[in-house]
Every structure is written in C-alpha cells, then in structure tokens.
Amino acid sequence: MAAKIVSLVNQKGGVGKTTTAVSLAVALGRRGQRVLLIDLDPQANATSALGVSGAGQPGTYDALLDEVPMADCIVRVAEEGVDLVPSSAELSGAEVELVPVLARERRLTNAIHPIRDHYDWVLIDCPPSLGLLTINALTVSDSVIIPVQCEYMALEGLSRLMETLDLVKRSLNPGLHVLGLILTMFDARTRLAQQVVDEVRGHFPQTFATIIPRSVRLSEAPSHGQSIFRYDQGGRSATAYDAVASELLERAGVAV
C-alpha cells in the first residue's frame, strides 16, 4: 500500500514546523509505522535535529536537481526509528535552478514515486516560504498539516497559505486537502494564548485537539541531535506529540 504523503507547511518562520515534523515522524515510528522524513528546507534543521549531517552525502538537492534516486539519499536513523532524506546548504540554490527545468513542480513527485510503497508515511518538512520547493511538496502530497504558534498574529499569512493550497489544488493536485492545524508553543500563563486557540479553532474546525505546550526541553532537544522522545521521554511535550500522532492515525483511518 502506498505511503500517505503529508507536508508540514507554514510560510511564517518560527512556528514549530520542523519540531513538529521531526516529533511526529518519530512518534509514528515508535508506533510501528514505517516513516520517511524528507528535509526540504535549506536550513537543514530537521536533519541536524536527528543527529545527521547532510554534508558529503546525497540528499534532497541531489534527488531534485541531479536526479539521484531517492533510495540512494536515504539515511536510516535507527535510534529514532525513522528514515531521513537529509538537506544541506546546497538546497538554497534549488529555487533558482529549478526555474528553467521542464515540469519543475513535479520533480519531487518523480523522485518519491519509486519508494512510495516502502513506507506507511512520508512527511515533508517544507521551507518557510511558498516558493518552488514548497510547491513541489504540495504537488506530491495527499494532505498538509499546518503548525500555528499560539502567539499574536497567529492567523497572519494563513489566508495567503490557503490561497496557495487552493491554487495547487486547482492546477496541480486536485486531491490535496488540509489534514489539520496543530497549535504550538502554548503558554498557559497568558490570556492571549487561549484567545489564539479559540480564534484558530473558530476559523479552522479541523484543528487538532491536542495542543503543544511551550517547553524549554523541546527547544533544547535539537541541539543534542535528538528527538523529544529521546531527550525527554515522558515529558509533557513528548506526551503531547504522541497524542497528536494518535489523532493523526485516527484521522487517517489507521488502526494501530
């Protein structure tokens, strides 16, 4: 059975997108799911967060531009129970290099196709922009998850993102849909955070029930090259992301 392909996307930076991509990938892997995480962000934060160096080995840039088989770009992260296609600084030039390429929006689709049957889930960590890399991710995806921080102006940019999703749906990928929004960086001490939660849920009923709390441990984990499940197993952030994974599997109709 072909993998479910999900892009994690928000053109606003600093919303917990990469943390969510890594944490969800590991949470699903811990539940026995076969998971591939594709780091499509030139900052390569998902790559380093899993303790992998993208330097000196093929990764997303090579799969997109040099047409190296994606199977040859996969790194097994045994400690976390997931596979990773790493990113590197090279990917920062891909937006420009893809412009003259024929069928440039479908390069990632072509790269993923041969390995799709090897996994239950392919999660794509998109860059914080709506450029060609993100368009490639949206074109190949079945659905998207949008992390939204519980802070002022949380809804800023979401309307533009929804317009982009509609455009991709009309032009390139009719089956694309929003699987849900995930509320991140929730600080229970502030009234504003709860107001943001209520506002997002009012506009987007598909928002996940579980809220990710603001946490120092969650911020520290990537600097140690570990997921929150290795760095602070049993902590409130790990528990929250495990609950989101349960919701995700339920929404996808997967019995585990």
DRENPA-3360 file (N, C-alpha, C; in nm, 2 decimals, always signed):
BEGIN
1 = MAAKIVSL = +0.09/-0.12/+0.00/+0.00/+0.00/+0.00/+0.09/+0.12/+0.00 ~ +0.06/+0.22/-0.08/+0.14/+0.34/-0.10/+0.13/+0.43/+0.03 ~ +0.24/+0.49/+0.06/+0.25/+0.58/+0.18/+0.16/+0.70/+0.17 ~ +0.11/+0.74/+0.28/+0.04/+0.87/+0.29/+0.15/+0.98/+0.29 ~ +0.14/+1.08/+0.20/+0.24/+1.18/+0.20/+0.18/+1.31/+0.25 ~ +0.25/+1.36/+0.36/+0.19/+1.48/+0.43/+0.30/+1.59/+0.43 ~ +0.27/+1.71/+0.39/+0.37/+1.82/+0.40/+0.33/+1.90/+0.52 ~ +0.44/+1.94/+0.60/+0.42/+2.03/+0.71/+0.46/+2.17/+0.66;
9 = VNQKGGVG = +0.37/+2.26/+0.65/+0.39/+2.39/+0.58/+0.34/+2.51/+0.66 ~ +0.41/+2.61/+0.66/+0.37/+2.74/+0.70/+0.48/+2.84/+0.66 ~ +0.44/+2.94/+0.58/+0.55/+3.03/+0.53/+0.60/+3.12/+0.64 ~ +0.53/+3.13/+0.75/+0.58/+3.21/+0.87/+0.68/+3.12/+0.94 ~ +0.80/+3.18/+0.96/+0.90/+3.10/+1.04/+0.88/+3.10/+1.19 ~ +0.95/+3.01/+1.25/+0.94/+3.01/+1.40/+0.81/+2.97/+1.46 ~ +0.74/+2.88/+1.39/+0.61/+2.84/+1.44/+0.62/+2.69/+1.49 ~ +0.73/+2.63/+1.50/+0.75/+2.49/+1.54/+0.72/+2.39/+1.43;
17 = KTTTAVSL = +0.74/+2.43/+1.31/+0.71/+2.34/+1.19/+0.81/+2.22/+1.19 ~ +0.94/+2.25/+1.20/+1.04/+2.15/+1.19/+1.03/+2.06/+1.32 ~ +1.01/+2.12/+1.43/+1.00/+2.04/+1.56/+0.88/+1.95/+1.55 ~ +0.77/+2.00/+1.49/+0.65/+1.91/+1.47/+0.68/+1.80/+1.37 ~ +0.75/+1.83/+1.26/+0.78/+1.73/+1.16/+0.86/+1.62/+1.22 ~ +0.97/+1.65/+1.29/+1.06/+1.55/+1.35/+0.98/+1.47/+1.46 ~ +0.91/+1.55/+1.54/+0.84/+1.48/+1.65/+0.73/+1.39/+1.61 ~ +0.66/+1.43/+1.51/+0.55/+1.34/+1.45/+0.61/+1.22/+1.38;
25 = AVALGRRG = +0.72/+1.24/+1.31/+0.78/+1.13/+1.24/+0.83/+1.02/+1.34 ~ +0.89/+1.07/+1.45/+0.94/+0.97/+1.55/+0.82/+0.91/+1.63 ~ +0.72/+0.99/+1.66/+0.61/+0.93/+1.73/+0.54/+0.82/+1.65 ~ +0.53/+0.85/+1.51/+0.47/+0.74/+1.43/+0.56/+0.62/+1.42 ~ +0.69/+0.64/+1.41/+0.79/+0.53/+1.41/+0.78/+0.45/+1.53 ~ +0.76/+0.51/+1.65/+0.75/+0.44/+1.77/+0.63/+0.35/+1.78 ~ +0.53/+0.38/+1.70/+0.41/+0.31/+1.69/+0.41/+0.20/+1.59 ~ +0.53/+0.17/+1.53/+0.54/+0.06/+1.44/+0.52/+0.10/+1.29;
33 = QRVLLIDL = +0.50/+0.23/+1.27/+0.48/+0.28/+1.13/+0.61/+0.30/+1.06 ~ +0.61/+0.27/+0.93/+0.73/+0.29/+0.85/+0.73/+0.43/+0.80 ~ +0.83/+0.51/+0.85/+0.82/+0.66/+0.83/+0.95/+0.71/+0.75 ~ +0.93/+0.79/+0.65/+1.04/+0.86/+0.59/+1.01/+1.01/+0.61 ~ +1.11/+1.08/+0.66/+1.11/+1.22/+0.68/+1.20/+1.28/+0.57 ~ +1.14/+1.37/+0.49/+1.22/+1.44/+0.38/+1.24/+1.59/+0.43 ~ +1.37/+1.62/+0.45/+1.40/+1.76/+0.48/+1.41/+1.84/+0.36 ~ +1.31/+1.93/+0.33/+1.31/+2.01/+0.21/+1.35/+2.15/+0.24;
41 = DPQANATS = +1.40/+2.18/+0.36/+1.44/+2.31/+0.40/+1.59/+2.33/+0.39 ~ +1.64/+2.43/+0.31/+1.78/+2.45/+0.30/+1.85/+2.47/+0.44 ~ +1.78/+2.52/+0.54/+1.84/+2.54/+0.67/+1.87/+2.40/+0.74 ~ +1.82/+2.29/+0.69/+1.85/+2.16/+0.73/+1.83/+2.13/+0.88 ~ +1.74/+2.20/+0.94/+1.72/+2.19/+1.08/+1.66/+2.05/+1.12 ~ +1.58/+1.99/+1.04/+1.53/+1.86/+1.06/+1.64/+1.76/+1.06 ~ +1.73/+1.78/+0.97/+1.85/+1.69/+0.95/+1.93/+1.69/+1.08 ~ +1.97/+1.81/+1.12/+2.06/+1.82/+1.24/+1.98/+1.78/+1.37;
49 = ALGVSGAG = +1.85/+1.80/+1.37/+1.77/+1.76/+1.49/+1.77/+1.61/+1.51 ~ +1.80/+1.54/+1.40/+1.80/+1.39/+1.42/+1.95/+1.34/+1.42 ~ +2.04/+1.44/+1.45/+2.18/+1.40/+1.46/+2.25/+1.36/+1.34 ~ +2.20/+1.40/+1.22/+2.26/+1.37/+1.09/+2.32/+1.49/+1.03 ~ +2.43/+1.47/+0.96/+2.50/+1.57/+0.89/+2.47/+1.55/+0.74 ~ +2.42/+1.66/+0.67/+2.38/+1.64/+0.53/+2.50/+1.66/+0.44 ~ +2.62/+1.70/+0.50/+2.74/+1.73/+0.42/+2.80/+1.60/+0.37 ~ +2.84/+1.60/+0.25/+2.92/+1.49/+0.20/+2.84/+1.36/+0.16;
57 = QPGTYDAL = +2.71/+1.38/+0.16/+2.63/+1.26/+0.11/+2.51/+1.31/+0.04 ~ +2.45/+1.23/-0.05/+2.34/+1.28/-0.13/+2.22/+1.31/-0.04 ~ +2.14/+1.41/-0.09/+2.02/+1.44/-0.01/+1.91/+1.50/-0.10 ~ +1.83/+1.58/-0.05/+1.71/+1.63/-0.13/+1.76/+1.71/-0.25 ~ +1.87/+1.78/-0.24/+1.92/+1.86/-0.36/+1.95/+1.76/-0.47 ~ +2.02/+1.65/-0.44/+2.06/+1.56/-0.54/+1.94/+1.49/-0.60 ~ +1.84/+1.46/-0.52/+1.72/+1.39/-0.57/+1.64/+1.48/-0.66 ~ +1.64/+1.61/-0.63/+1.56/+1.71/-0.71/+1.63/+1.76/-0.84;
65 = LDEVPMAD = +1.76/+1.79/-0.82/+1.83/+1.85/-0.93/+1.92/+1.76/-1.01 ~ +1.98/+1.66/-0.95/+2.07/+1.57/-1.02/+2.01/+1.44/-1.05 ~ +1.88/+1.42/-1.01/+1.80/+1.30/-1.03/+1.87/+1.18/-0.98 ~ +1.95/+1.19/-0.87/+2.00/+1.08/-0.80/+1.87/+1.00/-0.74 ~ +1.86/+0.87/-0.75/+1.75/+0.80/-0.70/+1.73/+0.83/-0.55 ~ +1.61/+0.86/-0.51/+1.59/+0.90/-0.37/+1.63/+0.78/-0.27 ~ +1.62/+0.66/-0.32/+1.66/+0.55/-0.24/+1.80/+0.56/-0.20 ~ +1.89/+0.62/-0.29/+2.03/+0.64/-0.26/+2.06/+0.76/-0.17;
73 = CIVRVAEE = +1.95/+0.83/-0.13/+1.97/+0.95/-0.05/+1.92/+0.93/+0.09 ~ +1.87/+0.81/+0.12/+1.80/+0.78/+0.25/+1.90/+0.74/+0.36 ~ +1.89/+0.81/+0.47/+1.97/+0.77/+0.59/+1.88/+0.71/+0.69 ~ +1.92/+0.59/+0.74/+1.85/+0.53/+0.85/+1.89/+0.58/+0.98 ~ +1.79/+0.64/+1.06/+1.82/+0.69/+1.19/+1.76/+0.59/+1.29 ~ +1.84/+0.49/+1.32/+1.79/+0.37/+1.39/+1.75/+0.41/+1.53 ~ +1.82/+0.50/+1.59/+1.79/+0.54/+1.73/+1.65/+0.60/+1.74 ~ +1.60/+0.66/+1.64/+1.47/+0.73/+1.64/+1.36/+0.64/+1.57;
81 = GVDLVPSS = +1.40/+0.54/+1.49/+1.31/+0.45/+1.43/+1.25/+0.51/+1.30 ~ +1.32/+0.60/+1.24/+1.27/+0.66/+1.11/+1.39/+0.67/+1.01 ~ +1.35/+0.69/+0.88/+1.44/+0.71/+0.77/+1.44/+0.86/+0.74 ~ +1.55/+0.91/+0.69/+1.56/+1.06/+0.66/+1.63/+1.08/+0.53 ~ +1.57/+1.17/+0.45/+1.64/+1.22/+0.33/+1.69/+1.36/+0.38 ~ +1.82/+1.37/+0.40/+1.88/+1.49/+0.46/+1.88/+1.61/+0.36 ~ +1.89/+1.73/+0.42/+1.91/+1.85/+0.34/+2.05/+1.91/+0.37 ~ +2.08/+2.01/+0.29/+2.21/+2.07/+0.31/+2.20/+2.21/+0.25;
89 = AELSGAEV = +2.30/+2.30/+0.27/+2.30/+2.43/+0.23/+2.29/+2.44/+0.07 ~ +2.33/+2.34/+0.01/+2.32/+2.33/-0.14/+2.18/+2.36/-0.19 ~ +2.08/+2.32/-0.11/+1.94/+2.33/-0.15/+1.89/+2.47/-0.16 ~ +1.97/+2.56/-0.10/+1.93/+2.70/-0.11/+1.93/+2.76/-0.25 ~ +2.00/+2.70/-0.34/+2.00/+2.75/-0.48/+1.90/+2.68/-0.56 ~ +1.83/+2.58/-0.51/+1.74/+2.50/-0.59/+1.62/+2.58/-0.65 ~ +1.57/+2.68/-0.57/+1.46/+2.76/-0.62/+1.50/+2.82/-0.75 ~ +1.62/+2.87/-0.77/+1.66/+2.94/-0.89/+1.69/+2.83/-1.00;
97 = ELVPVLAR = +1.76/+2.73/-0.96/+1.80/+2.62/-1.05/+1.68/+2.55/-1.11 ~ +1.57/+2.54/-1.04/+1.45/+2.47/-1.09/+1.37/+2.55/-1.19 ~ +1.39/+2.68/-1.19/+1.31/+2.77/-1.28/+1.30/+2.72/-1.42 ~ +1.42/+2.69/-1.49/+1.41/+2.66/-1.63/+1.39/+2.51/-1.66 ~ +1.37/+2.43/-1.55/+1.36/+2.29/-1.56/+1.21/+2.25/-1.61 ~ +1.21/+2.16/-1.70/+1.08/+2.11/-1.75/+1.00/+2.04/-1.64 ~ +0.87/+2.07/-1.63/+0.78/+2.01/-1.53/+0.85/+2.02/-1.39 ~ +0.89/+2.15/-1.36/+0.97/+2.17/-1.23/+0.89/+2.15/-1.11;
105 = ERRLTNAI = +0.75/+2.16/-1.12/+0.67/+2.14/-1.00/+0.66/+1.99/-0.96 ~ +0.70/+1.90/-1.05/+0.68/+1.76/-1.03/+0.81/+1.68/-1.01 ~ +0.92/+1.76/-0.98/+1.05/+1.69/-0.96/+1.04/+1.60/-0.83 ~ +0.98/+1.65/-0.73/+0.97/+1.57/-0.61/+0.88/+1.46/-0.62 ~ +0.77/+1.47/-0.70/+0.68/+1.37/-0.73/+0.75/+1.25/-0.80 ~ +0.83/+1.28/-0.90/+0.90/+1.18/-0.97/+1.01/+1.11/-0.88 ~ +1.07/+1.19/-0.79/+1.17/+1.13/-0.70/+1.11/+1.04/-0.60 ~ +0.99/+1.07/-0.55/+0.93/+0.99/-0.44/+0.86/+0.86/-0.50;
113 = HPIRDHYD = +0.81/+0.87/-0.62/+0.73/+0.76/-0.67/+0.79/+0.62/-0.66 ~ +0.92/+0.60/-0.69/+0.98/+0.47/-0.68/+0.98/+0.41/-0.54 ~ +0.98/+0.49/-0.44/+1.00/+0.44/-0.30/+0.87/+0.45/-0.22 ~ +0.76/+0.50/-0.28/+0.64/+0.53/-0.20/+0.58/+0.40/-0.14 ~ +0.60/+0.29/-0.20/+0.54/+0.17/-0.15/+0.62/+0.11/-0.03 ~ +0.74/+0.17/+0.00/+0.82/+0.12/+0.10/+0.79/+0.17/+0.24 ~ +0.69/+0.27/+0.24/+0.66/+0.34/+0.37/+0.51/+0.35/+0.39 ~ +0.48/+0.37/+0.52/+0.34/+0.40/+0.56/+0.32/+0.55/+0.55;
121 = WVLIDCPP = +0.42/+0.62/+0.59/+0.41/+0.77/+0.59/+0.53/+0.83/+0.53 ~ +0.52/+0.94/+0.45/+0.62/+1.02/+0.41/+0.59/+1.16/+0.45 ~ +0.67/+1.22/+0.55/+0.64/+1.35/+0.60/+0.75/+1.45/+0.54 ~ +0.70/+1.56/+0.49/+0.79/+1.66/+0.42/+0.80/+1.79/+0.51 ~ +0.92/+1.82/+0.55/+0.94/+1.94/+0.62/+0.97/+2.05/+0.52 ~ +0.88/+2.14/+0.50/+0.89/+2.24/+0.39/+0.97/+2.37/+0.45 ~ +1.03/+2.44/+0.36/+1.09/+2.57/+0.40/+0.98/+2.67/+0.43 ~ +1.02/+2.78/+0.51/+0.92/+2.88/+0.55/+0.90/+2.98/+0.44;
129 = SLGLLTIN = +0.85/+2.93/+0.33/+0.82/+3.02/+0.21/+0.72/+2.94/+0.12 ~ +0.67/+3.01/+0.02/+0.58/+2.95/-0.07/+0.64/+2.94/-0.21 ~ +0.77/+2.91/-0.22/+0.84/+2.91/-0.34/+0.83/+2.77/-0.41 ~ +0.92/+2.74/-0.50/+0.91/+2.62/-0.58/+0.93/+2.49/-0.50 ~ +1.01/+2.50/-0.40/+1.03/+2.38/-0.31/+0.90/+2.34/-0.25 ~ +0.84/+2.44/-0.19/+0.71/+2.41/-0.12/+0.60/+2.37/-0.22 ~ +0.60/+2.43/-0.34/+0.51/+2.39/-0.45/+0.53/+2.24/-0.49 ~ +0.66/+2.20/-0.50/+0.69/+2.06/-0.52/+0.63/+1.97/-0.42;
137 = ALTVSDSV = +0.65/+2.01/-0.29/+0.59/+1.93/-0.18/+0.44/+1.92/-0.18 ~ +0.38/+2.03/-0.21/+0.23/+2.03/-0.22/+0.18/+1.95/-0.34 ~ +0.25/+1.95/-0.44/+0.21/+1.88/-0.56/+0.21/+1.73/-0.54 ~ +0.31/+1.68/-0.46/+0.32/+1.53/-0.44/+0.23/+1.49/-0.32 ~ +0.19/+1.58/-0.23/+0.13/+1.54/-0.11/-0.02/+1.50/-0.12 ~ -0.06/+1.42/-0.03/-0.21/+1.39/-0.02/-0.27/+1.49/+0.07 ~ -0.20/+1.55/+0.17/-0.25/+1.64/+0.26/-0.15/+1.73/+0.32 ~ -0.19/+1.83/+0.39/-0.09/+1.92/+0.46/-0.13/+1.93/+0.61;
145 = IIPVQCEY = -0.03/+1.95/+0.69/-0.05/+1.98/+0.83/+0.01/+2.12/+0.85 ~ -0.06/+2.21/+0.92/-0.01/+2.35/+0.93/+0.01/+2.38/+1.08 ~ +0.14/+2.39/+1.12/+0.16/+2.43/+1.26/+0.14/+2.58/+1.28 ~ +0.07/+2.61/+1.39/+0.04/+2.75/+1.41/+0.08/+2.78/+1.56 ~ +0.16/+2.88/+1.58/+0.20/+2.92/+1.71/+0.09/+3.00/+1.79 ~ +0.08/+2.97/+1.92/-0.02/+3.04/+2.00/+0.03/+3.18/+2.04 ~ +0.05/+3.26/+1.95/+0.10/+3.39/+1.97/+0.03/+3.50/+1.89 ~ +0.06/+3.62/+1.92/+0.00/+3.73/+1.85/+0.02/+3.72/+1.69;
153 = MALEGLSR = -0.08/+3.75/+1.62/-0.08/+3.75/+1.47/-0.06/+3.60/+1.42 ~ -0.11/+3.51/+1.49/-0.10/+3.37/+1.45/-0.17/+3.34/+1.32 ~ -0.28/+3.41/+1.29/-0.35/+3.39/+1.17/-0.29/+3.47/+1.05 ~ -0.20/+3.55/+1.08/-0.13/+3.63/+0.98/-0.07/+3.54/+0.88 ~ -0.10/+3.55/+0.75/-0.04/+3.47/+0.65/-0.11/+3.34/+0.62 ~ -0.20/+3.30/+0.71/-0.28/+3.18/+0.68/-0.37/+3.19/+0.56 ~ -0.43/+3.31/+0.54/-0.51/+3.33/+0.43/-0.44/+3.31/+0.30 ~ -0.31/+3.37/+0.29/-0.23/+3.35/+0.18/-0.19/+3.21/+0.15;
161 = LMETLDLV = -0.16/+3.14/+0.26/-0.13/+3.00/+0.25/-0.25/+2.92/+0.20 ~ -0.37/+2.95/+0.24/-0.49/+2.88/+0.20/-0.51/+2.91/+0.05 ~ -0.48/+3.03/+0.00/-0.49/+3.06/-0.14/-0.40/+2.98/-0.22 ~ -0.27/+2.97/-0.17/-0.17/+2.89/-0.24/-0.22/+2.74/-0.25 ~ -0.27/+2.69/-0.14/-0.32/+2.55/-0.14/-0.43/+2.53/-0.24 ~ -0.52/+2.63/-0.25/-0.63/+2.62/-0.35/-0.58/+2.63/-0.49 ~ -0.48/+2.71/-0.51/-0.42/+2.72/-0.64/-0.35/+2.59/-0.69 ~ -0.28/+2.53/-0.59/-0.22/+2.40/-0.62/-0.32/+2.29/-0.65;
169 = KRSLNPGL = -0.43/+2.30/-0.57/-0.54/+2.20/-0.58/-0.60/+2.21/-0.72 ~ -0.62/+2.33/-0.77/-0.69/+2.36/-0.90/-0.59/+2.32/-1.01 ~ -0.47/+2.35/-1.00/-0.38/+2.34/-1.11/-0.29/+2.22/-1.12 ~ -0.26/+2.16/-1.00/-0.15/+2.06/-1.00/-0.20/+1.93/-0.92 ~ -0.28/+1.95/-0.82/-0.30/+1.83/-0.73/-0.45/+1.84/-0.67 ~ -0.54/+1.79/-0.75/-0.69/+1.80/-0.71/-0.72/+1.73/-0.58 ~ -0.64/+1.63/-0.54/-0.67/+1.56/-0.42/-0.61/+1.62/-0.29 ~ -0.54/+1.73/-0.30/-0.48/+1.79/-0.18/-0.58/+1.84/-0.09;
177 = HVLGLILT = -0.56/+1.82/+0.04/-0.65/+1.87/+0.14/-0.58/+1.90/+0.27 ~ -0.64/+1.98/+0.36/-0.58/+2.02/+0.49/-0.62/+1.91/+0.59 ~ -0.52/+1.84/+0.63/-0.55/+1.73/+0.73/-0.58/+1.79/+0.87 ~ -0.51/+1.91/+0.90/-0.54/+1.97/+1.02/-0.43/+2.08/+1.06 ~ -0.46/+2.16/+1.15/-0.37/+2.26/+1.21/-0.33/+2.21/+1.35 ~ -0.20/+2.23/+1.38/-0.15/+2.20/+1.51/-0.11/+2.32/+1.58 ~ -0.17/+2.35/+1.70/-0.14/+2.46/+1.78/-0.01/+2.44/+1.86 ~ +0.09/+2.52/+1.85/+0.22/+2.50/+1.91/+0.26/+2.62/+2.00;
185 = MFDARTRL = +0.36/+2.59/+2.09/+0.41/+2.70/+2.18/+0.31/+2.76/+2.27 ~ +0.22/+2.68/+2.32/+0.11/+2.73/+2.41/+0.16/+2.76/+2.55 ~ +0.14/+2.88/+2.59/+0.18/+2.92/+2.73/+0.06/+2.95/+2.81 ~ +0.03/+2.85/+2.90/-0.10/+2.86/+2.97/-0.11/+2.98/+3.07 ~ +0.01/+3.05/+3.09/+0.01/+3.16/+3.18/-0.05/+3.29/+3.12 ~ -0.06/+3.29/+2.98/-0.11/+3.41/+2.92/-0.25/+3.40/+2.86 ~ -0.32/+3.50/+2.88/-0.46/+3.50/+2.83/-0.46/+3.50/+2.68 ~ -0.36/+3.57/+2.62/-0.35/+3.57/+2.47/-0.35/+3.44/+2.41;
193 = AQQVVDEV = -0.27/+3.35/+2.47/-0.25/+3.21/+2.41/-0.39/+3.14/+2.40 ~ -0.47/+3.15/+2.50/-0.60/+3.09/+2.49/-0.69/+3.16/+2.39 ~ -0.68/+3.29/+2.38/-0.75/+3.37/+2.27/-0.71/+3.32/+2.13 ~ -0.59/+3.29/+2.11/-0.54/+3.25/+1.98/-0.60/+3.11/+1.95 ~ -0.59/+3.02/+2.06/-0.65/+2.89/+2.04/-0.80/+2.90/+2.00 ~ -0.87/+2.98/+2.07/-1.02/+2.99/+2.04/-1.04/+3.05/+1.90 ~ -0.95/+3.15/+1.86/-0.97/+3.21/+1.73/-0.93/+3.11/+1.61 ~ -0.82/+3.04/+1.63/-0.79/+2.94/+1.53/-0.89/+2.83/+1.51;
201 = RGHFPQTF = -0.94/+2.78/+1.63/-1.04/+2.68/+1.62/-1.17/+2.73/+1.56 ~ -1.20/+2.86/+1.59/-1.32/+2.92/+1.53/-1.31/+2.92/+1.38 ~ -1.20/+2.95/+1.33/-1.18/+2.96/+1.18/-1.15/+2.83/+1.11 ~ -1.09/+2.74/+1.19/-1.05/+2.61/+1.13/-1.09/+2.49/+1.22 ~ -1.21/+2.44/+1.19/-1.26/+2.33/+1.28/-1.17/+2.20/+1.27 ~ -1.09/+2.19/+1.17/-1.01/+2.07/+1.15/-0.88/+2.08/+1.24 ~ -0.87/+2.18/+1.33/-0.75/+2.19/+1.42/-0.75/+2.07/+1.51 ~ -0.63/+2.02/+1.53/-0.61/+1.90/+1.62/-0.65/+1.94/+1.77;
209 = ATIIPRSV = -0.70/+1.85/+1.84/-0.75/+1.87/+1.98/-0.63/+1.89/+2.07 ~ -0.52/+1.82/+2.05/-0.40/+1.83/+2.13/-0.33/+1.96/+2.10 ~ -0.29/+2.03/+2.21/-0.21/+2.15/+2.19/-0.07/+2.12/+2.24 ~ +0.03/+2.17/+2.17/+0.17/+2.15/+2.21/+0.22/+2.27/+2.30 ~ +0.26/+2.23/+2.42/+0.30/+2.34/+2.52/+0.43/+2.40/+2.48 ~ +0.45/+2.53/+2.52/+0.59/+2.59/+2.52/+0.68/+2.51/+2.62 ~ +0.80/+2.48/+2.57/+0.88/+2.39/+2.66/+1.03/+2.42/+2.63 ~ +1.10/+2.44/+2.74/+1.25/+2.46/+2.72/+1.31/+2.33/+2.67;
217 = RLSEAPSH = +1.27/+2.21/+2.72/+1.32/+2.08/+2.68/+1.30/+2.06/+2.53 ~ +1.19/+2.10/+2.48/+1.16/+2.09/+2.34/+1.25/+2.17/+2.26 ~ +1.28/+2.29/+2.31/+1.38/+2.38/+2.24/+1.52/+2.33/+2.24 ~ +1.55/+2.26/+2.35/+1.69/+2.21/+2.37/+1.72/+2.08/+2.29 ~ +1.62/+2.00/+2.27/+1.64/+1.87/+2.21/+1.72/+1.87/+2.07 ~ +1.68/+1.96/+1.98/+1.76/+1.96/+1.85/+1.91/+1.99/+1.86 ~ +1.95/+2.07/+1.96/+2.09/+2.10/+1.98/+2.17/+1.98/+2.02 ~ +2.10/+1.88/+2.07/+2.16/+1.75/+2.11/+2.14/+1.64/+2.00;
225 = GQSIFRYD = +2.08/+1.68/+1.89/+2.07/+1.59/+1.78/+1.97/+1.47/+1.82 ~ +1.87/+1.51/+1.90/+1.78/+1.40/+1.95/+1.63/+1.46/+1.93 ~ +1.54/+1.36/+1.91/+1.40/+1.40/+1.92/+1.36/+1.42/+2.06 ~ +1.25/+1.48/+2.09/+1.20/+1.50/+2.22/+1.17/+1.36/+2.29 ~ +1.15/+1.26/+2.21/+1.12/+1.13/+2.27/+1.25/+1.06/+2.33 ~ +1.37/+1.10/+2.28/+1.49/+1.05/+2.33/+1.54/+1.15/+2.44 ~ +1.52/+1.28/+2.42/+1.58/+1.38/+2.51/+1.50/+1.39/+2.64 ~ +1.37/+1.38/+2.63/+1.28/+1.40/+2.75/+1.16/+1.31/+2.74;
233 = QGGRSATA = +1.19/+1.18/+2.73/+1.08/+1.08/+2.72/+1.00/+1.09/+2.84 ~ +0.87/+1.09/+2.82/+0.78/+1.10/+2.93/+0.74/+1.24/+2.97 ~ +0.82/+1.34/+2.92/+0.79/+1.48/+2.94/+0.66/+1.53/+2.88 ~ +0.61/+1.64/+2.91/+0.48/+1.69/+2.86/+0.48/+1.71/+2.71 ~ +0.59/+1.76/+2.65/+0.60/+1.78/+2.51/+0.59/+1.64/+2.43 ~ +0.67/+1.55/+2.48/+0.67/+1.41/+2.42/+0.53/+1.35/+2.43 ~ +0.47/+1.37/+2.54/+0.33/+1.32/+2.56/+0.23/+1.39/+2.47 ~ +0.25/+1.52/+2.45/+0.16/+1.59/+2.36/+0.18/+1.55/+2.21;
241 = YDAVASEL = +0.30/+1.53/+2.17/+0.32/+1.49/+2.03/+0.28/+1.35/+2.01 ~ +0.29/+1.26/+2.11/+0.24/+1.13/+2.10/+0.09/+1.13/+2.08 ~ +0.02/+1.22/+2.15/-0.13/+1.23/+2.14/-0.17/+1.28/+2.00 ~ -0.09/+1.38/+1.95/-0.11/+1.42/+1.81/-0.10/+1.31/+1.71 ~ +0.00/+1.22/+1.73/+0.02/+1.11/+1.64/-0.10/+1.02/+1.65 ~ -0.16/+1.00/+1.77/-0.28/+0.92/+1.78/-0.39/+0.98/+1.70 ~ -0.41/+1.11/+1.71/-0.51/+1.18/+1.64/-0.49/+1.16/+1.49 ~ -0.37/+1.18/+1.45/-0.33/+1.17/+1.31/-0.37/+1.03/+1.25;
249 = LERAGVAV = -0.33/+0.93/+1.32/-0.36/+0.79/+1.28/-0.51/+0.77/+1.28 ~ -0.58/+0.82/+1.37/-0.73/+0.81/+1.37/-0.79/+0.88/+1.25 ~ -0.74/+1.00/+1.22/-0.79/+1.08/+1.11/-0.76/+1.00/+0.98 ~ -0.65/+0.93/+0.97/-0.61/+0.86/+0.85/-0.68/+0.73/+0.84 ~ -0.75/+0.69/+0.95/-0.82/+0.56/+0.94/-0.72/+0.44/+0.96 ~ -0.61/+0.47/+1.04/-0.51/+0.36/+1.06/-0.53/+0.30/+1.20 ~ -0.55/+0.17/+1.21/-0.56/+0.11/+1.34/-0.43/+0.06/+1.38 ~ -0.38/+0.10/+1.50/-0.25/+0.06/+1.55/-0.27/+0.01/+1.69;
% end
